[in-house]
Amino acid sequence: MITLAAHPARPAVLPIDQVDGIARPVVAAGAQYRHGAVQPWHSHRRAQLLYGLSGLMQVITADGAWVVPPQHAVWIPSGREHQSRMLQAVTTCSAFIEPEHAPRVASSCQVLEVRPLLRELLIEATRMDPHYVLHSREENLIRLLLDEIGRAEEIPAHVPLPPEPRLGELCHRFLAAPSIRSGPAQWALQLHISERTFSRRFLAQTGMGFQQWRLRACVMYAISRLALGQPVTTIAYDLGYERPAAFSTMFRKMTGHMPSAHPAAQAAPARAD
């Protein structure tokens, strides 16, 4: 179910299949989800830009997992089956885009930085009548929206998942409680293969070396903890770092932000003293 805010005072809740056929390049929608809500596996004929005005989301596909911090969006290509998990209460704006008008050509999901102009365009689009008049201000707004989606920068919030069930199970367990102390020798032992075979198989199935993958998983986990307002020092120790400064240096190299300055931390609820 989605909420179409064609009029801010009178939002209408409609199934997506009732608006999917509207003959416009973009149909925009807003929605609210409770903490812990899960959207079951599904796909859309249109591509989707799912933007979190507030709260933290995780989007999972067969080939990976993405953490979507507040004030970021995830690009979901048309036809891509996915599942969404709300790690906090989440308010979203979505743009459902006809495939031939898609401004991005990625075949997999991407987490995108949402700058102020794109944010305001998304909010305004949810307030428009989905049957907006052609050759109007609204159509110009949609054209600008598509252009800004195409220009948005991707951030490293993706952890690829291997198709092999046993290796995939180890990856899912690691994502729930990552640690920089977990090494390839431990994983190889659990799979009853040599470390060399493990490293070769891991790279072939994820497209990333184990150490790079491990760091990416740790960053995703840290972002989700920062969005909950948890202290940087606590996160660093939980990930296995002996010095919080070493964690902060790694985090800055991976994301371009110090942990306390990351958008997820900035949007987090204030901690009680």
N, C-alpha and C positions, 0 to 999 in steps of 0.2 A: 504494500500500500504506500502511496506517496501523497503528499499534501501539495496541491497546486495553489499558490498564493496569487491567483489572478487579481484578487482584491485583498489588500492587507487585512481588512476587517472581516472578510468572509472567506477564509480558506476552505477549499473543498477537498475531501479525501477521496481519491479515486484509485482503482487498480491500474497499474502501469499499462495493461493491455487496452484500456479504454482511451489512453492518450497517445499511445505509440503510433497510431495511424494518422495523427494530425499532419497535414501536408505543409510542414514547416521544417527547415533544417535543424532547428533546436527546439526542444521542449524542456523548460526548466521547472524544477520542483524542489520543495523544501520538506524536511522531515525531522522528527525528533525520536530518539531511541533511549530507552532506559539503560542503565549500567548492566552489563551482562547479556544484553540482547544479542541474538545470533540470527542473521539472515541465512537460511539454508542455501545449499548449492543451487545456483541458478545462473542464467545468462540473459543478455538483452540483445535484441536485433540491432539496436543502435549502440554506438560507443557511448561511454558514460564518463563524465568528469565528476567524481564524488568529492565534494569539498567539506571539510569539517570546520564549521564556524567555532565550535567548542568541543572539547572532549577528545578522546583518543580512540582510534580504530585500528583494527588489523584486518587486512584482506589477504585471503589465501586462495591460491589456484593449485592445479596439479603440479606446477613446476616452481612454486616458490611462495614466500610469505613476505608481506609488506606491512610495516608499521606506519600509520598515517598520523603524525602529530597534529595538535590543534593548529589552525590557520594554514594547513597544507591540504593538498588534494591528491587523489589517486586517479590516474588515467586507466580506464578499463576498456580494452579494445572490443569492438562489436563481436558478439558470439563467444566471448571468453567466459567459460564457466568459473564461478568464483563463490566464495563464502565470505561474509563480513561478520566480524565480532566487535562488539562495542566494549572496550576496556574501561570506559567511563560512560556517564550519560553524554550523549552526542547530539548536537544539532547540525544538520547538514543542508547544503544546497547542492543540487545535482543538475548538470546539463546533459541531456540525452540527445546525441548528435547522429544524424543520418550518416551512414558509412561513407557516402560519396562526398560529404562535407567535412569529414574528420580532419582536423588540422595537424594531427600527429600520425606517423606511420609505424609506430612501434607495434610489434606483434605480441608483446607481453605488457603487463601492468608497469606503471611508472609512478613514483611519488614525486609530486611537483611542488616547487615553492610558489606560493600565491602572493603576489605583490598587491599593494592597495588598489590599483586600478582594476585588476582582475577580480578581486574580492567584491568591489562595489558593483561591477558588471554582473557578477553571479547573483548577488542579492537583488539587484534591480530586475534581472531577468525572471526571478521567481515571482515578482509582483505583476508581471505583464500578463495580459490575456494571451493564452497559448495560441489563440487564433488571431495573432496580431496582423494588422493590415500590411500588405506588401508595399514597398516603396515608401516607407514611413520612418519616423524616428526609431521605432522599435526594431525594424529590420536593420537599420544602421547600427543600432546597439548590438544586435546579434552578430553582425559582421565583425565588429570590433572585439566582441567576446571571443569569437573563433580565432581571430588574429592573436589575441593575448594568450589563449590556451596554447597555440602553436609556439609562442615565444617563451613560455614558462620553462624554467630550468629544473632539470631532474636532480634530486638529491639521493645519496646512497642509502636507501631504506629498504633494500631488497635482499633477502637471503634465499638463494636458489635451493630447491629440494630435489634430491635424487629420486629416480623412479624405482630403484631397487627397494623392495619392502624392508628388508632387514637394515640396510643403511639408512633408509628414510626414517625408520623408527628411532635409531640413534640420534638422528638430526632433530627430530621433534622433541625428544627428551632433553637434548642440549639446549634447544631454544627456550624451554621452560625454566632452566637454571644454568645459564652459560657460565663458563669460567675459563680464564686464560691459562689455567694450569692443566686443562684437559689437552692431552697430546695425541698425535696420531698412533703412537705405540699402544695406548690404552684402547683406542677404537679398533685397531687391527686385532688385538688380542680377543676382544669380544666377538669379532667376526671370524676368528680362527683362520686368519690369513697373515701373510708377512706385512710388515710396515710398508715395504716398497710396493707390494701389490695394492695395499689400501690406498696409498697416495695416488697411484696411477688411476685406480678405479674412481676415487673421489673426484679428481680433476675431470675425468671423462664424463661423469654423470652430473656434475654441477657447473662445470666451466670455470671453477675457481680452485686454487690451491687450498689445502686445509687451513693453513694459518690465516690466509686472507679471509676465508669464509668464517673462521672463528672470530676474527676481529669484527667483521660485519655483524655477526649475530650478537656480539657483546654490545656494539653500538645501538642496535635495535632495542635490546633489552634496556640499556641505559636510558634511551629516549622515553620508553614507556614508564620507567621509574621517575624520571624528571618531570613528566607530565602529571604525575601523582603528587608532586611537591616534595619528594624525598631528598634528603641531603646528598650532595655530591660525594662526600667522604664515605657515607654508608654504602652507596652504590659501588664505589671503587673497591672497597674491602670485600663486598659480596661477590664481585667479579674476580677476586683473587689477586688484586694489586696490593703490594706492600706499601706503596706510597701513592696517595691520591693525586700528587702532581704528575706521576707517570700516566695515570689514567686520563687526566685532563689533557696532557700532551697528545696522547693517542686519539682522543675524542676530537680535538681541534683539527688534527691532520685528516681525519675521516669525514668530518662534517663542515669544517670551516668556522665552527663556533667553539668557544669555551663552553663547558657544560652549563654553567649558570647563566650564560647568555643565549643558549639555544632557544628557539621559539617555543619548544615544548615546556621548558622551565619557566619562560616568561609568562606563559598562559596558565601555569599551574595554580591551584588554589593556595592561598597563603597558609603556612603552617602555624599552628598555635604554639606559643612559647611555653 
